[in-house]
Amino acid sequence: MRSLLIPLVVLGLPLAEIAGFVVVGREIGLLMTLLLVLASALVGIILLRVQGFTVIRRMQDAAQAGLDPGREVLGGALLFFAAILLVVPGFVSDVFGLLLFVPFVRDAVAAFLRKRLTIVSAASGANWQAQNDPRHARPSPRVIDLDEGEFSRTDDEDPPRTEDRHQR
């Protein structure tokens, strides 16, 4: 059954878009229909720019707080998809794109996708932990934890004195 669904959507969406153009063009005229398509593309570009910066800021805030930014990444991907739907000419795709820009609709779609997808996120060398968990004390940002194989020191070399550095 699922194998039939994808070809029906791939064939049905362009037909629905053409039918939408015909119906809207008959009601408001050719010039207004073209202006409406251009306006929706412009709105999509503007919304992508405005919402995109907001999503990037929320991802950075979550990462700096030590939280998993996966929710913001998924929300950003849905906003990008919504903007693409607005930029693509057609009224059916515009309706779906505008719906994805509504926060509670986007959250519902994200929750639906989270149930059906496995989202793996990783930080560079760190494990995500509960922020206020006393069992997992977070190291200070100034502490660099190296393994034995990553650092070596020989004691027979004296470090250069400050006067020597300035003379060279």
C-alpha positions as CSV (number, residue, x, y, z in Angstrom):
1,M,0.0,0.0,0.0
2,R,2.8,2.4,0.8
3,S,4.5,1.7,-2.5
4,L,1.4,3.1,-4.2
5,L,1.3,6.2,-2.1
6,I,4.5,7.8,-3.3
7,P,3.8,7.6,-7.1
8,L,0.3,8.9,-6.4
9,V,1.7,11.9,-4.5
10,V,4.4,12.5,-7.2
11,L,1.8,12.5,-10.0
12,G,-1.1,14.0,-8.0
13,L,0.7,17.1,-6.6
14,P,1.5,18.6,-10.1
15,L,-2.0,17.9,-11.2
16,A,-3.4,19.6,-8.1
17,E,-1.1,22.6,-8.7
18,I,-2.3,22.9,-12.3
19,A,-5.9,22.7,-11.2
20,G,-5.2,25.4,-8.6
21,F,-3.7,27.7,-11.3
22,V,-6.8,27.2,-13.5
23,V,-9.3,27.8,-10.8
24,V,-7.5,30.9,-9.3
25,G,-6.7,32.2,-12.8
26,R,-10.4,32.0,-13.8
27,E,-11.4,33.8,-10.7
28,I,-8.9,36.7,-10.5
29,G,-7.3,36.7,-13.9
30,L,-3.9,35.8,-15.4
31,L,-1.9,38.9,-14.3
32,M,-3.2,38.8,-10.7
33,T,-2.5,35.0,-10.6
34,L,1.1,35.6,-11.7
35,L,1.5,38.4,-9.2
36,L,0.2,36.2,-6.4
37,V,2.7,33.4,-7.3
38,L,5.6,36.0,-7.3
39,A,4.3,37.4,-4.0
40,S,4.2,34.0,-2.3
41,A,7.8,33.3,-3.5
42,L,9.0,36.7,-2.1
43,V,7.2,36.0,1.2
44,G,8.8,32.6,1.4
45,I,12.3,34.1,0.9
46,I,11.7,36.8,3.6
47,L,10.2,34.3,6.1
48,L,13.1,32.0,5.6
49,R,15.6,34.8,6.3
50,V,13.8,36.1,9.4
51,Q,12.9,32.7,10.8
52,G,16.2,31.2,9.9
53,F,18.2,33.6,12.0
54,T,15.9,33.0,14.9
55,V,16.3,29.2,14.6
56,I,20.1,29.5,14.4
57,R,20.1,31.7,17.6
58,R,17.9,29.1,19.4
59,M,20.2,26.3,18.4
60,Q,23.3,28.2,19.6
61,D,21.5,29.0,22.9
62,A,20.6,25.4,23.5
63,A,24.1,24.2,22.7
64,Q,25.7,26.7,25.0
65,A,23.3,25.7,27.8
66,G,24.4,22.1,27.4
67,L,21.0,21.0,26.0
68,D,20.4,18.8,23.0
69,P,19.6,21.2,20.1
70,G,17.9,18.4,18.1
71,R,14.4,20.0,18.6
72,E,15.6,23.3,17.1
73,V,17.4,21.5,14.3
74,L,14.2,19.7,13.4
75,G,12.2,22.9,13.6
76,G,14.7,24.7,11.4
77,A,14.5,21.9,8.8
78,L,10.7,22.2,8.8
79,L,11.0,26.0,8.4
80,F,13.4,25.5,5.5
81,F,10.9,23.0,3.9
82,A,8.1,25.5,4.4
83,A,10.0,28.3,2.7
84,I,10.8,26.0,-0.2
85,L,7.1,25.1,-0.5
86,L,6.4,28.9,-0.7
87,V,9.0,29.5,-3.3
88,V,7.9,26.7,-5.5
89,P,5.1,28.0,-7.8
90,G,1.7,26.7,-6.9
91,F,-1.1,27.3,-4.5
92,V,-1.4,23.9,-3.0
93,S,2.3,23.9,-1.9
94,D,1.8,27.5,-0.7
95,V,-1.0,26.4,1.7
96,F,1.2,23.6,3.1
97,G,4.1,26.0,3.4
98,L,2.1,28.6,5.2
99,L,0.7,26.0,7.6
100,L,4.3,24.9,8.5
101,F,5.2,28.5,9.4
102,V,2.5,28.4,12.2
103,P,4.3,27.3,15.3
104,F,1.8,24.9,16.8
105,V,1.3,23.2,13.4
106,R,5.1,22.9,13.0
107,D,5.4,21.5,16.6
108,A,2.7,18.9,15.8
109,V,4.5,17.8,12.6
110,A,7.8,17.7,14.5
111,A,6.2,15.5,17.2
112,F,4.8,13.2,14.5
113,L,8.2,13.0,12.9
114,R,10.1,12.4,16.2
115,K,7.9,9.4,16.9
116,R,8.8,7.8,13.5
117,L,12.4,8.9,13.1
118,T,15.5,8.3,15.1
119,I,17.4,11.5,15.5
120,V,20.9,11.2,16.7
121,S,22.9,14.2,17.8
122,A,26.4,14.4,19.0
123,A,28.7,17.1,20.3
124,S,32.4,17.1,19.6
125,G,33.8,14.8,22.3
126,A,31.0,15.4,24.8
127,N,28.1,13.4,26.0
128,W,24.7,15.0,26.5
129,Q,23.8,14.9,30.2
130,A,21.1,16.3,32.4
131,Q,22.1,19.9,33.1
132,N,21.5,19.9,36.9
133,D,22.6,16.3,37.6
134,P,25.1,16.4,40.4
135,R,26.5,13.0,39.5
136,H,27.8,14.4,36.3
137,A,29.8,17.5,37.1
138,R,30.5,19.4,33.9
139,P,34.1,20.4,33.5
140,S,35.1,24.0,33.5
141,P,35.4,25.4,30.0
142,R,39.1,26.1,30.7
143,V,39.9,22.4,31.5
144,I,41.3,20.4,28.6
145,D,41.2,16.7,29.3
146,L,43.8,14.8,27.3
147,D,44.6,11.1,27.3
148,E,48.1,9.8,27.9
149,G,48.7,9.3,24.2
150,E,47.7,12.8,23.3
151,F,50.3,14.6,25.4
152,S,53.9,14.0,26.4
153,R,56.4,16.0,28.3
154,T,60.2,15.7,28.8
155,D,61.5,17.1,32.0
156,D,65.1,17.7,30.8
157,E,64.1,20.7,28.7
158,D,63.8,23.9,30.6
159,P,61.0,26.2,29.6
160,P,62.3,29.4,28.1
161,R,62.5,32.4,30.4
162,T,60.5,35.5,29.6
163,E,63.6,37.5,28.9
164,D,64.8,35.0,26.3
165,R,61.5,35.2,24.5
166,H,61.7,39.0,24.2
167,Q,65.3,39.0,22.9
168,R,64.6,36.6,20.0
